[in-house]
Amino acid sequence: MRTLYIANKNYSSWSMRPWVLMKQAGIPFREEMVRFDAMDDDSPFKRVVLQLNPAGQVPVLVDDGLAIWDTLAIAEYLAETFPEHHLWPRDARARARARSVCAEMHAGFGALRSHCPMNIEASLAQAGALAWRDHPQVRSDVQRIIGLWTGLLEEHQGPLLFGEFSIADAYFAPVCMRIKNYELPVPGHITDYIRRVCALPSVQAWTEEALAERAFVAFDEPYRTSRG
């Protein structure tokens, strides 16, 4: 049985991506949570994760002794291992576009990630309003996401970015959580897409388990001093 090592569901956007992907596709795996505590190399979190991969980050997929610790690498490995699930779009041109948008998410949107860290449990409209007002890069990131999603939804006629569920939707699921919880201003068709992603059984399951967590990680919540 393959094992996916993740961190707190409430905070870990990178962990969410392969977890949602495998759950939605029905790929069996065992979950192993390594809870955030600190990012120092001698912290309990780092000590565990560094035994799995030299980058010291989650998620990590371990399959028959092979450790894969980059989300895109995990997605590609799963797509190759389970071709019957069509995790990338079926059409070659659409696959190329899907890989492009996932790579853009992987490397970009730093302002949104920095100023609006994922926090599924919290209602963060005030923090979102301040980020929107004070950080033009956040506004630029969101405008790029709006344009990206709009083009894909129109081209593939929804309901998801490439019509049916794909790696791209799993990859952008944490972005949906950010826009929703920080109440960032987006047009109605983008809100509708976010609702559809949040209604996916895999995303619902992740959300329910995130809400059940009780941990408060201060470095992940610069905008408050305790969990409500």
N, C-alpha and C positions, 0 to 999 in steps of 0.2 A: 504493500500500500504506500503510495506516495504521500509525503508529508509537506504541508505548507506552513512555514513559520511566519507568524505575523506579530504585530504589536497591537496596542489597544484599538479596538474597533471605533471608539469614539473619535480618535485623533488621526489614526494612521491611514492617510489617503493612498499611499503606495500599496499598503497591504490590501486595501479594499479592491484594487483592480483585479489581481489574479483570483482572489476569493470569489468575487462576483462572477468572473468569467467561468470558473469551474463549476460553481453552483448552478448558474443559469444553463450551462451546457450539459449538466448531469454527469460531469467527470468526477469519479469518486476520489476522495482524498481525506487524510487525517489532518486536523488543525492542531497546531502547537503555538500557544500564545506566549510571547516573551514581553512582559509588560514594560512600558517605558518607566524609567526612574531617573536616569541622567545619561548624558552623552559622553562622559569621561571614559577613557579606555579601561579604567579599573572599576567601573560601575557594574552591578549585576547584569544589566541589560547587555552591555558591551561584552562582558566576559562570555556570556552564552552565545551571542551572535558571532563573535570573532572565531569561535570554534567551528562555525558552519561555513563562514566565508571571510576572506581577508578584508573586504570592504566594511565589515561591521555594521551592515544595514539589513533591514527587512524590507520586503518579504524575501524569503528563501524557499525555493521548492527543492526538496530532496527526493529523488526517484531512483531507487535501486543503487544507492551510493553516489549518484551524481547530484551535486549541489549547483543550483542555478539561482543567481541572486540579483538579476536585473529584470525589471518587470517586462520589458520588451523581449528579452531573451526567454523569459518564462512563457510569454504569449506565443512566441514563434515555436518553442519546443512543444507546447500543447497542440498548436495547429498542425505540426508535423506528425505528432504521435496519434492524434485523433482526427484524421482528415475527414471522417464521416460527419463530424459536427460542423464543418464549414465555419470555423471561427473567424476566418477572414472572408470577405465577400467572394461569391462564386466567380464573378467576372474579373478577368485579369486587370483591366483598367481600374475597376473599382478597388481591387486589392491594392494596387499601387497607390491610389488616393488614400485608402484607409491607413496604409503604412505611413504615408506622409503626414497625415493629421495626428497619428499617434506619436510619431517622432517629434512633431512640433510641440505636443503636450509634454512629452518627456523632457524636452530641453528648454521649453519656453514658459511664458506666463509667470515669470518669477515674481512680479509685483503682486499679482493676485494671490499666489501661494504664500508670499511673505506676510502681506498685510491682512489676509483673510484665511488663516489656517483652518483646516477642517475641524469642525466641532459639531457633531451631530446632535448632541444633547441640548446645546445652548440656543437661545433666541438672541440674535446678535444684530438686530436692526440698527441700534445706535452705533455700534462699532462699524457696521457696514457704511452708515451714512458718513462717518468721519473718514473712513478710508476712501470713500468716493469723493469727498470734498477736498481732502488734503493730498491725495496721491494721483496725479494725472496718469501715471503708468497703470494704475488699477483700472481707470476708465478705458485706457487704450487696450488693455488685455481683454476686458469684457466686450468692447466693440469688435475686436478681432474674433472672439468666440461667437458673437452674434452673427457676424458675417459668414464665418465658417459653417456653423450649424445651419443657418438659413439656406446657404447654397446646397448643402448636402441633402437637407430635407426636401427641398424643391426638386432637385435632380432625381432623387430616388423615391420621391412621393411617400416618404415616411412609412410607418410611424416612427421608425428609428433612423439613425443617420444613414445607413445603407439599406434601408428597407427592413430587413430582418435583423435580429440581434447579431452583433459582431463584437470583435475585440474593441473596436472604436467606442461603442457604447459603454463597455466596461471601463475603458480608459478615461472617459469623461464623466463617469458616475460621481467621483468626488467633486468635480467642478459643479455638477448639478447641486450637490449638497451645500457647497459654498454659496452659490447664487441664492439658493432658497433660504438658508439660515441667516445670511447677512442682508437679505432682502435687497439685493443689488438691482437697480432698475433695468429691466429687459422687456422687450415687446411680448405681446400675448402669445405668439406662436412659439417663442422660446420657453415661456412659462409652461405651455402645453407639453413641449418635449420633456421638460424637467419632470412634470407630473407623470408622464409615461415611464420614464426611467425609474422614478421612485416607486412606481407600481409594479415593477418587475419582481417576481418572487424572490430572487436572489438579493436584490437591494432591500426589499422589505425585511428579509431575514437578517441581513447585516445591520440594518437600522434598529430592529428590535433588540438585538444583542448589544449594540452600542448603548442604547438607552438603559439597558439593565446593568451596565457597568457603574461602579461607584467611585472609581479612581479619579482623583484630581491631579493633573500634572501641570505644575505652575509654568514651566517654560513653554508649554503649548497654549497657555491662556494668558497672554499679556494684558488682557482687558478686564480681568476680574481676579479676586483673591480666593475664591472658593467656588465649588460647584453648587449650583442652585438646587 
